[in-house]
Amino acid sequence: MTQNAAGTANTQRMTVVVTGASGRTGSRVAEAARGAGLAVRAASRARGFDWEDPTTWAQTLRDADAAYLMYPSDVGSPAAAEGVGALAREAVGLGVRRLVLLSARGEDQALPTEEALTSSGADWTIVRASWFSQNFSEGPLVEGMVHGELVFPAGEVREPFVDVRDIADVVTAVLTSGDRYVGRTLELTGPRLLSWREAVAEISGATGGTITYTPVPTRSYGEALAGFGVPPEEVELLTEVFDTLMDGRNAHVTDDVREVVGRAPRDFADFAREAAAAGAWKA
Ligand SMILES: NC(=O)c1ccc[n+]([C@@H]2O[C@H](COP(=O)([O-])OP(=O)(O)OC[C@H]3O[C@@H](n4cnc5c(N)ncnc54)[C@H](OP(=O)(O)O)[C@@H]3O)[C@@H](O)[C@H]2O)c1
């Protein structure tokens, strides 16, 4: 990225590598970045970029100005700390210094990954997101909801669900704001707290059907995941992360979306209405 005479960021020619570009956040980051006039280099395995194969990284990063880094499955895995650290060092070596990492709010297990980024020499920004609203409409939770029940180990804890489109808008604003957010850790939340039961009730109302929420102990949920063939080490990490995140530590909202994009974050009710209209929970 270059700066013009007035010292503001010149984003005309800025190229950003977007990892996970076929996923929930990456697809929206790519769309928002294109909308802001950035050149997007979409990165995923189909496009020859593999987090598990470092020999694919340089061709993806070379001559870019910035990168959005999301590590598949979970940012709190030991593989994420290793991969993000190694990729960040390689990016810096190639002159791609501006790196934005998607992390998870309140997830102690993600701290080594964040540290791997911040010690890499990059001009970093960390975006710690709350639980995505789109977890309910895209991914493994959808199937149960389509059949009328969400079984999940979240008890009655409350969470400020964040719309992934707000994550994308924040990442894009961060990338197009020069050095303003370099060295900052942002915590993104939606505008209000909802329990899983309340969230499912809002979705149920939006669909005009009946979807119920059944809380279960984390251990039984882990056993169910194992029964679906999720590898033991992933089950162990996910259940540990769920126990960490569901203890009430995240039951408050922040103002960071508004600070960065200058408007309130999207409300869960709007997400539920739009996703229902798009048929997210239709059989
Ligand atoms: N869900 C939440 O509420 C939440 C909250 C905060 C933070 N997070 C963090 O968000 C991240 C997940 O982000 P997301 O939900 O946007 O992802 P996602 O929808 O699960 O998509 C995963 C993306 O990663 C790509 N991918 C998978 N394996 C890959 C590999 N070996 N090499 C390169 N690309 C690979 C996939 O593309 P291909 O399959 O085409 O390669 C896909 O684009 C995790 O780190 C998680 O900890 C999640």
The ligand as a Tripos MOL2 file, in Angstrom:
@<TRIPOS>MOLECULE
LIG
   48    52     1     0     0
SMALL
NO_CHARGES

@<TRIPOS>ATOM
      1 N1        -17.5100  -19.6550   14.1600 N.am      1 LIG1
      2 C1        -17.3530  -18.6790   15.0400 C.2       1 LIG1
      3 O1        -18.2910  -18.2550   15.6990 O.2       1 LIG1
      4 C2        -15.9920  -18.0580   15.1960 C.ar      1 LIG1
      5 C3        -15.8290  -16.9670   16.0440 C.ar      1 LIG1
      6 C4        -14.5610  -16.3670   16.1520 C.ar      1 LIG1
      7 C5        -13.4910  -16.8800   15.4240 C.ar      1 LIG1
      8 N2        -13.7000  -17.9710   14.6210 N.ar      1 LIG1
      9 C6        -12.5700  -18.5120   13.8370 C.3       1 LIG1
     10 O2        -12.9040  -18.3980   12.4800 O.3       1 LIG1
     11 C7        -12.1360  -19.3430   11.7360 C.3       1 LIG1
     12 C8        -13.0400  -20.0130   10.7350 C.3       1 LIG1
     13 O3        -13.4570  -19.0270    9.8430 O.3       1 LIG1
     14 P1        -14.6880  -19.2200    8.8710 P.3       1 LIG1
     15 O4        -15.8740  -19.6090    9.6800 O.co2     1 LIG1
     16 O5        -14.7530  -18.0200    8.0050 O.co2     1 LIG1
     17 O6        -14.1980  -20.4810    8.0290 O.3       1 LIG1
     18 P2        -15.1110  -21.5650    7.3130 P.3       1 LIG1
     19 O7        -16.3950  -20.9960    6.8490 O.co2     1 LIG1
     20 O8        -15.0970  -22.7810    8.1940 O.co2     1 LIG1
     21 O9        -14.2620  -21.8520    6.0160 O.3       1 LIG1
     22 C9        -13.0190  -22.4800    6.0600 C.3       1 LIG1
     23 C10       -12.2070  -21.9430    4.8980 C.3       1 LIG1
     24 O10       -10.8700  -22.4440    5.0190 O.3       1 LIG1
     25 C11       -10.5110  -23.0520    3.7850 C.3       1 LIG1
     26 N3         -9.6210  -24.1700    4.1040 N.ar      1 LIG1
     27 C12        -9.9210  -25.3060    4.7720 C.ar      1 LIG1
     28 N4         -8.8160  -26.0480    4.8980 N.ar      1 LIG1
     29 C13        -7.8120  -25.3600    4.2800 C.ar      1 LIG1
     30 C14        -6.4200  -25.6170    4.0790 C.ar      1 LIG1
     31 N5         -5.8090  -26.7250    4.5320 N.pl3     1 LIG1
     32 N6         -5.7090  -24.6790    3.4280 N.ar      1 LIG1
     33 C15        -6.2790  -23.5680    2.9400 C.ar      1 LIG1
     34 N7         -7.5780  -23.2610    3.1080 N.ar      1 LIG1
     35 C16        -8.3270  -24.1720    3.7820 C.ar      1 LIG1
     36 C17       -11.7970  -23.5040    3.1490 C.3       1 LIG1
     37 O11       -11.6700  -23.5020    1.7580 O.3       1 LIG1
     38 P3        -11.3490  -24.7930    0.8900 P.3       1 LIG1
     39 O12       -12.0350  -25.9600    1.5830 O.co2     1 LIG1
     40 O13       -11.9390  -24.4260   -0.4320 O.co2     1 LIG1
     41 O14        -9.8720  -24.9040    0.8760 O.co2     1 LIG1
     42 C18       -12.7530  -22.3690    3.5520 C.3       1 LIG1
     43 O15       -12.6250  -21.2750    2.6830 O.3       1 LIG1
     44 C19       -11.5040  -20.2910   12.7590 C.3       1 LIG1
     45 O16       -10.1550  -19.9260   12.9160 O.3       1 LIG1
     46 C20       -12.2910  -19.9920   14.0200 C.3       1 LIG1
     47 O17       -11.5380  -20.2390   15.2040 O.3       1 LIG1
     48 C21       -14.9120  -18.5570   14.4750 C.ar      1 LIG1
@<TRIPOS>BOND
     1     1     2 1
     2     2     3 2
     3     2     4 1
     4     4     5 ar
     5     4    48 ar
     6     5     6 ar
     7     6     7 ar
     8     7     8 ar
     9     8     9 1
    10     8    48 ar
    11     9    10 1
    12     9    46 1
    13    10    11 1
    14    11    12 1
    15    11    44 1
    16    12    13 1
    17    13    14 1
    18    14    15 2
    19    14    16 1
    20    14    17 1
    21    17    18 1
    22    18    19 2
    23    18    20 1
    24    18    21 1
    25    21    22 1
    26    22    23 1
    27    23    24 1
    28    23    42 1
    29    24    25 1
    30    25    26 1
    31    25    36 1
    32    26    27 ar
    33    26    35 ar
    34    27    28 ar
    35    28    29 ar
    36    29    30 ar
    37    29    35 ar
    38    30    31 1
    39    30    32 ar
    40    32    33 ar
    41    33    34 ar
    42    34    35 ar
    43    36    37 1
    44    36    42 1
    45    37    38 1
    46    38    39 2
    47    38    40 1
    48    38    41 1
    49    42    43 1
    50    44    45 1
    51    44    46 1
    52    46    47 1
@<TRIPOS>SUBSTRUCTURE
     1 LIG1         1 GROUP 0 **** ****
